[in-house]
Amino acid sequence: MRFRPLITIIIITSLSTIFSCSFLEKEILPDSPKELLKEGIKALQLDQTLRGRELLSQLIEDFPDSKARTHALLLLARSYYSYEEYEEAKVKFQKFIQLYPRHKNIDRAYFFKAMSDFKRVDLAKRDQTSTKEARKGFQDLIDQFPKSQYVEQAKQKKDVCDFQLAKHVLEVGKFYFRTGAYLSAISRFKSLMTDHPKQKFFDEAAFLLAESHYHEQSLKKAFLLYKNFLSDYPRSPFSLEAKKRLIALRKKN
């Protein structure tokens, strides 16, 4: 009989825990879009990131017709972006663009969608998909929202993408050149100078293009390329070597 008080205490404690958890669950998960948005914002401001995202996600899923949904979706996307979770951020910004193409902040979504790709740009990577997609995203913003407050930043970032993409092609071409794969090098250098906006290192590409032809024993073509190189880039650090090549080729002829 002496165990009955102990059992009673355990039962009461268990029931108290159950009711307490039930109460807390109601607090964590409000049942109206305004409350969800308010509590979600509050949680993010208090650095309760997971809870904030949970509340905003519930609003988005359970109240598709609510005006608060647009605000929640942008906040959710920004939350991922702020924590450098760029792939997930891009998905959320893209979803906003698809659902609300005429929203007053649509240009903001376009910009940060492109920035989500831009933040993952890495010249050392063989795959430059993020760079290409970032460039496209910035170009889309520039074309569709020419008066946007983000246009100037988008133009600057697009120029960086152009530089990165061109630089990557140059490095691939130089790799082929160093390894004696001159035909592959020729292909890359030609592609660089015809398919990309002009960059400050184009003189190096033009010189190496001529060099590649020289090593392939395509001497007439090399002669013409050296000559054009000196005309286009007379002050290049490669000009002295190009002059030496021209002198040697003239002697052969």
N, C-alpha and C positions, 0 to 999 in steps of 0.2 A: 504493500500500500504506500510505502514511503516514496515510491518512484513516481506516483501520480502528479505531485506538484512539478517535478522536473519535466515530465511529458507535456504538461499544460503550458509551461513556459516556452518549450520548444515549438509547440503548435502556434502559440500567439506570436512568437518571433517570426516564424515562417510566414504567417498570414500578413504580418506587418510589412515584411519584405516584399511580398507579392503586390500588395496594395500600393506600396511606395514606388515600386518599379512601374506599375500601371500609371500612376500619377505622373511620374517623370516622363514616360513615353508620350503622354498627352501634351506635356510641356514642350518636348523636343519636336513633336510633329503637329503644329497648328493645323486647323482644318479650313482655312480660308486663304486665298491667294495673297491678300494684303498682309495677313499675319505671317505667312511663309516668307514673303519678301522682306518684311521688317526684321524677322528673326534671323533670316539668312544673312542680311547685311550686317546685323549686329554681331553675329558669330564670326564673319569674316574680319570685321574691325577688331575683334578680340583675339584674332589669330587662331580661332577655332575652325580651321580650314575644312576639315572633313565634315563637321556638322553643318557648316555654311553651305557646302556643296550639296549635301544631302537634302537640305531644305529647299534650295533653289531647284534641284533636279526634280523634287516632288512637285513643286509648283508647275514646272514645265510639262511634266508628264500628266498630272491630274487636272490641270486647268488650261487646256489648249486654247480656249477662247478668251482668256483673261488678258486685259491690257498689261497687267504686271508681268506677264510671261516674257515679253520682249526685253524688259529691263533685267529680268532674272537670267535670261540666256546670255546677254552681253556681260553681266557680272560673272557668270560662271566661266565664260570664255576668258575673261580678264584674269580670273583667279588662276586658271591653269597657266596663262601666259606669265603672270607675275612670279610663279614658282618654277619657271623655265621648263614647264611640261608642254613643249611647243607642238608636238604632234596632236595631243588632245585639244589644245587651244585652237589649232587650225580647224579641226573637225567642228568645234562649236561655232567658230566664226563663219565657217562655210554653211552650217545649218541656219544661222541667222540670215545670211545672204539669200538662201533659198526660200526661207519662210517669209521674210519681210523685205522684199526687194525695193520697196518704196518708203521705207522707214527714214526718218529724218537723220538718223545716225548711220545710215548704210555705208557711207564713205569711210567711217571709222572702222567698220567691220572689214571692209576691203583692205584697208591699210594694215590692220593688225593680223589679218590672215596672211598677207604677203610677208609681214615681219616675222610671223611664226616660221615661215620657210627660211627667211633671211638669217635668222638666228642659228640655223642649223647648217649654214654654208661653211664648207671646209675645203680649201684649195688642195689639201693633201689627198683628199678622197678621189678615187678614180671615178666614182659615180657623182656627177654634178647635177643630179635631178633637183635637189633642193634649190640650187642656184638658178636653174632654168625656171622653176616654178615661182620662185620669188620675183624674178625679173618679169615674168608674165603677170603676176599679181600686181606689181607696181604699174606696169603698162596699162592694165585694165582700169586701175584707179585713175590714172592720168587721162585716159581716153573718155571714160564715162563721167568723171566728175572734175572737169577742168578748173572749177572754182573752189574746190575743196581746200580746207585749211591744211590738208595733208599732202597736197600736190608737190610742193617744193621738196619736202622730205622724200617723197616717192621718187622724184627725179634724181635726187642725190643717191638714193639707195640703188636705183636702176643702173646708174653709172658704175657703181661699185660692182654690181652683178656682171655688167658688161666686161669690166676689167678682169674679174675673177674667171669668167668663162674663157676670155681670150688668153689669159695667162696660163690657164690649164692646157689649152691647145698648144701653146708655145712649149710648155714643159714636156708634153708628150712628144712633140716634134724633136725636141732636143735629146730626149731619151733615145729615140730611134736613130738620130744622127750619131750619138756617142757609141751606139752598138753596131754601127755600120749598116743599118737598114735604111739606106738612103732613099729608096723609092717611097717607103712609108713616111719618111721625114718630109719629102717633097709634097706628098699629099696633105700632110698636116699644116705645113707652112703656107701652102697655097690656100687652103681652107681658111686659115687664120686671117689672111689679108683680104680675102674676098667676102667672107661671111660675117665678119665682126667689125664693129666701129673701130676707127683708128686709135691705136694706143701708143704710148711713149716707147714701147719696146718693139715696135714694128721694124725698126732698122735692124735689130738683131735677127728677126725672122727673115727679112729680105736678104741679109748677108748669108745666113745659113741655107737659104733656098739656093742661092748661087753656088755655095760650097757643095751642097748635095749633088747638084748637077755636075759640078767639076769632078767629084769623086766617082760619079757614075759614068765619067768619060763622055758626057754630053757637052763637049767643049764649046760648040757654037752657042748653045743655049746659055751656058755659064758665062761666056764672054758678054752676051747681051745683058744678062742679069747683073753682072758686076758694073757694067756701064750705066745701066738704069739706077742701080743702087747709089753710085757716086753722084748722079744727077739729083736724086731724091733726098739723099742724106749726106751732104758734103761734110758735115761736122760730126758725123757719127764716129765713135771710138773704133769702129770696124773699117773706116775708110782707108786707112793706111794699108791694111791687109788686102783690101779689095784692089787697091792700086797695084800692089805687088803681083797679084794674080793676073791683072790685065796685062802688065808688062810681060809676064811669063807667057801668057797665051799669044800675044802679038809675036813674040820670038818664035813660037812654034809654027805660026802661020807664015 
